[in-house]
Amino acid sequence: MRLAALSLIAFTALAAPALAQDAAPRRPTLTINGEGTLTAAPDRASISSSVVTEGKTAREALDANTAAMTQVMQSYKDAGLEDRDIATSGFTIQPRYADRKNNNEAPRITGYEVRNSVTIRVRDLTRLGDILDKAVTSGANHFNGLSFEISDADRKLDDARKAAFADAKRKAELYAAAAGARLGRVVDMSESGSNRPMPMMMRAEFAKAAAPVPIAPGESEVQVNVNVTFELEN
């Protein structure tokens, strides 16, 4: 019986420091938001253009389309674009119907339309206007879209993350000094939002031009927000 009592006393003595440590007050914390914003100029572009042709028969429309698209593709290669930067992105053959005078009238095909689309990537923006002009001259008659892109967008986003954390730390140090405390370790951190540089889209119909098409890519903005929780020390 005495041995059991001594064991209980020994266990209590060993557990006491741990209990005391758990009961120690936690340090105050400060949660702050930081924002990092960078601007970058796009350095490449993607263009989607189409050749649209019509004919009384599907064969007639297809032959006309094939001839025109062959010239368009050749113009891209003559401009120095590599095969990896030229890709067919769509192809359709559709009948065209005459307008019906009433719902009882059977649909009547009057011809066919063929649409062949190709998407290219231009890695030298100084040549973009000239490439667009040559595409129109060689037979492209519909412009599906133009987007400007940043090739190293991930690196730009990481730079914005570093800037966001630095902004949060700067604010936290300011608040800590105002409260008569010092900034301690980071106990929690989360990214509350990020804005990747999205492709800037443009859309219009092609029109033949006597000079290269003027193009202005402008700049894209990369933004990151981060929430950081710091411990405060006396």
Secondary structure by P-SEA (a helix, b strand, c coil): caaaaaaaaaaaaaaaaaaaaaaccccbbbbbbbbbbbbbbbccbbbbbbbbbbcccaaaaaaaaaaaaaaaaaaaaaaccccccccccccbbbbbbcccccccccccccbbbbbbbbbbbbccccaaaaaaaaaaaaccccccbbbbbbcaaaaaaaaaaaaaaaaaaaaaaaaaaaacccccccccccccccccccbbbbbbbbbbbcccccccccbbbbbbbbbbbbbbcc
